[in-house]
Amino acid sequence: MSIWKRKPLSQLLNEASESEKGLKKTLTAPGLVALGIGAIIGAGLFSITGLAASMNAGPAITISFLVAAFGCIFAGLCYAEFSSMIPVAGSAYTYSFATMGEFVAWIIGWDLVLEYAVGAATVSISWSRYLGKFLGSYGIHLDESYTLSPFEGGIINLPAVFIVMVMSLILMRGTRESAFINGIIVLLKVTVVLVFIAVGWQYIRPENYTPYIPENTGKFGEFGFSGIIRAAAIVFFAYIGFDAVSTAAQEAKNPKRDMPIGILLSLGICTVLYILFAHVMTGVVNYQAFAGKDGIAPVAIAVEAMELLVLTE
């Protein structure tokens, strides 16, 4: 058999129809939008935004989000077209199998495994850092040996392992149950983002935006125009998630109508939230404050700064 053998569209659709017993069509457009928002918001907004601002773009991180979103639009249009045309689970793996052959699909499949593994690891590590900050505010200090990985000088990041296991167990319960839990989490995350934007806007200090685009240090990617572009490449990772909506195509009630809505609308909503959030975050705190290991929890740093401003008023 040739490694370039392609799987015909008719065969993919037949296999999907035969597996209907396993995958129930329960998702509508709002559910897919919530799925997309839930997958997108997290890794970028709550972790790498601060690091990208402190090391690459400064307050101009908002421009980096726009640049990254521009690239995501084209990818989103491709995913929307393929997922509505081939409403089968598998996302880019399935699309590659149908268009470029088995070998390319095999490579893409492992790429997807790597993508979601790295994404899950980043979110879990960020969650662990936020948990440590939260407990620390109540005088409870966790042993760093069990909140840092061996690469960071610890033994094992137990909170990160715990949250990954909990989320895996929820996903094992089934699509309906995990979609319900995801809806609750999305509501909480969007509420937190909106509250942060609304409250933080009052504590923006205009001097933190000066200069809005810090002068390049002489190295490519360290501020200036090249810094904005490099930060855009970094925060592009923050948009990982809109493509995950396509994996649910086989579980959508009306994939031809709902998949494009789910992918593009979730991408648009998150882009607006990202830009507003980053604008407030770099306005409340000088971008240099996000450097170092705590930069992976930039929201905690911004909230602490707001608390200090309230106490000094």
Buried (B, 14 or more C-beta within 10 A) or exposed (E): EEEEEBBEEEEBEEEBEEEEEEBEBBBBBEBBBBBBBBBBBBBBBBBBBBBBBBBBBBBBBBBBBBBBBEEBBEBBBBBBBBBBBBBBBBBBBBBBBBBBBBBBBBEBBEEBEEBBEEBBBBBBBBBBBBBBBEBEEEEEEBEBEBBBBEEEEBEEBBBBEBBBEEBEEBEEEEBEEBBBBBBEBBEEBBEBBEEBBEEBEEBBEEEBBEEEBBEBEEEEBBBBEBBBBBBBBBBBBBBBBBBBBBBBBBBBBBBEEBBBBBBBBBBBBBBEBBBBBBBBBBBBBBBEBBEEEBBBBBBBBBBBBBEEEEEEE
